[in-house]
Structures are given as structure tokens and as C-alpha cells.
Amino acid sequence: MPHRNKRRPLTLRDVSEASGVSEMTVSRVLRNRGDVSAATREKVLTAAKALGYVPNKIAGGLASQQVNLVAVVIPSLSNLVFPDVLTGISAELDDTPYQPVIGVTNYSLSREEAVLYDMLSWRPSGVILAGLEHNLAARAMLDAVSVPVIEIMDVDGDQIIDSAVGISHRQAGRQMAEEILAAGYRKIGFIGTHMPEDHRAKKRLEGFEAALNAAGVTLAAREFYQGGSSLSKGRELTERILQRQPDLDFLYYSNDMIGAGGLIWCLEKGYDIPGQLGLAGFNGVDLLEGLPVRLTTTDARRVEIGRRAARIVAGKEPRPDNGKLALSPHIMPGDTIRSVG
């Protein structure tokens, strides 16, 4: 397995020097012993967090080694996207000594920090985690490890920790906007999650709006929601946005789940799809195969992202030269955009 060219692993001595207390005291704090003053405990924990130090939970005889585990950190198991990513990871690790171990963050950066702290304490042989956005403590921990760290799903960022495998979400948004404009739609609405919670959806919307604006078109309406995606949420939001602005001729959804719900609602209400109203989603999930009308969407390359990330961790392929392995998103044509020509 290729290891990153990083500094030596952090030790108790590093935390001791940074906090100005003895190694024994540092050990007591990190083992949560009660015989340390609150002020000293705070000094030690602050220093350890700033350094990205994570205690080693491996038994003494193995303390200098790593285990054959790959830490895989994802936002959700209920989201239809991530089981496909895990399928790709598992397929590539199946013939290796490595086993994936899953941690779930629920789209919370503080939760990601806690998950990483626990998983890194077992000294995994690699880390695969979703997204490029992390808080300072999580980034410090990831910068401090000497194993491969692969950030997945996204390549739209400049602060890659080690390697990134994913698609450009801005490119995906631009592609869909160009497809919609080419089909003659001009009064376009967007339905998606609140942007602070979904960085990749935010980047898609940025690319989408940039392409619209370049053609002299302004996004006519937006509808945002919090929480998980569902068919019922898609129905609710579609009804709401069309009641508010009935002259819309296209709806772009941030994912296929709410897009499918919106499509079902529109068909029930007798909308002419795609003549009166066009629709598109994102992800290309298998759910779309069961709809009476196929939703146009974008293939986000989920399984391939998982496979390629696992291949890098397992040493089956080299780390990309510039740290980024960008897979190309592509539109999966359906029945919900008018044919051109």
C-alpha cells in the first residue's frame, strides 16, 4: 500500500512540548484520568486538537503497526447515493487484505470530527471520506496521518488533503443548464436542500446558474428544504413552487429522489411532460427505472468513484499526479426534456 510522504507520526512528546506539561500528565488527560486539574486538562486537549493528535488504541505489542482496516466516512446510509459508493469500495477491496469499516456523520462536520477521532485511534491503513469540506480539527487529524486519505464525490476544491476522486459538480450543473436551454426552456426553477448543509448541491447550483446567466437567463424561482430527501418531499415542494409561480416551464432538482416525487405529482395533476413542463434530477439512481416516465438526470459515477478510491488506497493504482482524479459526469437522457430539432 502506498503511504503518503508525510512527517513522522505524532507522539505524546509532541503534545507534551506543545502544551508545556509532562508526557505522564498528557497520558493521564488522554486516558481521562481524574487526577489532573481542569486548567491543565484544557491545555493538553487544546494542544492535541491543534496538532491533530489521536491516541493509539492498538494493544502495546502492535502499537507501532497499523490494522488492515480502511476507514470509510460517509454522510448517510439512508441516502440512495452512498450504498452504491460502498459497493464500489467493497468490490475493489474484496481481493485484498483490507476491510472497510463505516462511519456515518449525518452531514455534520462536528460529527465527522468525532467519527474520525475514533476511527483513526485504531490506526487504519487508509481513509476514504466524502466531501472536501472539514472543520479545522478534522483537517489537522487527516493532515497528521501517514496513510492514504482519499476525499470522494467532489473535485471542486483547492485544499485537497491527499487525493480526491469524484466529479466536478459545477461542471454537472453547467451541463444540465446547457441541455435545458438547448431544448428551449427559459422560465426555470430550482428545488434542493439548504446550501449550507449540502456543499456539492451548492456547487451544482453555482454551475447551473453560471450557464444560465451566460445565456442571458435568470433562475426564476427557488425552493429549499431541510432534512432528508423523499418522494413525499418532492411532491410537496413541486406543488409549492408551481403554486407560487405557475408559469415555470422547467424544474431542476438537486437529487433524483425529490425529482421523482415531483414527476409523480406532475403526472397526477395532468401536466404535459415535457411539453408544458420539463424536469431533471441528479445522481442516476436505480429508483428511476420504476417510474412511468423516465426522469432526465446526471450520472454521478458513484460506483466508479468508490472503486477508484479503493484502488488508490489498496495500491492498485497510483495517486493521481495533481492529487485529483476527476471523472466526467454525463447526462442520462430521459423523457422529461423536449427533444431538440
SULTAFEN-V649058 format. One record per backbone hydrogen bond with DSSP energy under -0.5 kcal/mol. CO is the residue of the C=O (numbers start at 0). NH is the residue of the N-H. E is the energy in kcal/mol with one decimal. If there is no record, write none. Layout:
# SULTAFEN-V649058
CO:NH:E
CO:NH:E
This chain:
# SULTAFEN-V649058
3:5:-1.8
10:14:-1.5
11:15:-2.9
12:16:-2.9
13:17:-2.2
14:18:-2.2
15:19:-2.0
15:20:-1.1
21:25:-2.3
22:26:-2.6
23:27:-2.2
24:28:-2.5
25:29:-2.6
26:30:-1.7
27:32:-3.1
28:31:-1.6
33:35:-0.7
36:40:-2.7
37:41:-2.3
38:42:-2.0
39:43:-2.4
40:44:-2.7
41:45:-2.4
42:46:-2.1
43:47:-2.8
44:48:-2.2
45:49:-2.2
46:50:-2.1
47:51:-1.5
47:52:-2.3
54:56:-0.6
58:61:-2.1
59:62:-1.5
61:64:-2.6
66:68:-1.8
67:98:-2.0
68:70:-0.6
68:124:-2.8
68:125:-0.7
69:71:-0.5
69:100:-2.7
70:72:-0.6
70:127:-3.3
71:73:-0.6
71:102:-2.7
72:129:-2.4
73:104:-2.1
74:105:-1.6
78:81:-0.7
78:82:-0.7
79:83:-0.6
80:83:-0.6
80:84:-1.2
81:85:-2.6
82:86:-1.9
83:87:-1.9
84:88:-2.2
85:89:-2.9
86:90:-2.2
87:91:-1.6
88:92:-1.8
89:93:-1.2
92:95:-1.9
98:69:-2.6
100:71:-3.0
102:73:-2.6
104:107:-1.3
107:111:-2.2
108:112:-2.1
109:113:-1.9
110:114:-2.6
111:115:-2.8
112:116:-2.3
113:117:-2.0
114:118:-2.6
115:119:-3.2
116:120:-1.1
118:121:-1.2
119:122:-1.9
120:56:-3.6
120:57:-0.5
122:66:-2.0
124:147:-0.6
125:70:-2.4
126:149:-3.2
127:72:-2.9
128:151:-2.5
131:133:-0.6
134:138:-2.4
135:139:-2.3
136:140:-2.1
137:141:-2.4
138:142:-2.5
139:143:-1.4
140:144:-0.9
145:3:-0.9
147:126:-2.5
148:150:-0.6
148:162:-1.8
149:128:-2.4
150:164:-2.6
151:130:-2.8
152:166:-0.9
154:156:-1.7
157:159:-0.8
162:150:-2.9
163:324:-3.3
164:152:-1.7
165:326:-3.1
166:154:-1.4
166:168:-0.8
167:171:-1.9
168:172:-2.3
169:173:-2.4
170:174:-2.7
171:175:-2.0
172:176:-2.2
173:177:-2.5
174:178:-1.9
175:179:-2.5
176:180:-2.7
177:181:-2.1
178:182:-1.1
179:184:-1.6
180:183:-1.8
185:187:-1.0
186:248:-2.8
186:249:-1.4
187:219:-2.4
187:220:-1.0
188:251:-2.7
189:222:-2.0
190:253:-2.2
191:224:-1.4
193:196:-1.5
193:197:-0.6
194:197:-1.0
197:201:-1.9
198:202:-1.9
199:203:-2.0
200:204:-2.4
201:205:-2.1
202:206:-2.3
203:207:-2.8
204:208:-2.9
205:209:-2.1
206:210:-1.9
207:211:-2.1
208:212:-3.1
209:213:-1.9
210:214:-0.9
211:214:-0.9
211:216:-2.7
212:215:-1.6
220:189:-2.1
222:191:-2.3
224:193:-1.8
229:233:-2.0
230:234:-2.2
231:235:-2.5
232:236:-2.5
233:237:-2.0
234:238:-2.3
235:239:-2.1
236:240:-2.5
237:241:-2.0
238:242:-1.9
239:243:-1.8
240:244:-2.1
244:247:-1.5
248:277:-2.4
249:188:-2.8
250:252:-0.5
250:279:-1.7
251:190:-2.3
254:258:-1.6
255:259:-3.0
256:260:-1.8
257:261:-2.4
258:262:-2.4
259:263:-2.4
260:264:-2.1
261:265:-2.4
262:266:-2.4
263:267:-2.3
264:268:-1.9
265:270:-2.5
266:269:-1.1
270:272:-1.0
271:273:-0.5
271:275:-1.8
271:276:-2.0
277:250:-2.2
278:295:-0.6
279:252:-2.9
281:255:-1.6
282:299:-1.1
284:287:-1.6
285:288:-2.1
286:289:-1.6
287:290:-1.4
293:334:-3.2
295:280:-2.5
296:331:-3.1
297:282:-2.1
297:299:-0.7
298:329:-1.1
300:304:-2.5
301:305:-2.1
302:306:-2.5
303:307:-2.9
304:308:-2.3
305:309:-2.1
306:310:-2.2
307:311:-1.8
308:312:-2.2
309:313:-2.6
310:315:-2.4
310:316:-1.2
311:314:-1.0
319:322:-1.7
322:163:-2.6
323:325:-0.6
324:165:-2.0
324:326:-0.7
326:167:-0.5
326:328:-0.6
329:298:-3.0
330:332:-0.8
331:296:-1.7
335:278:-2.1
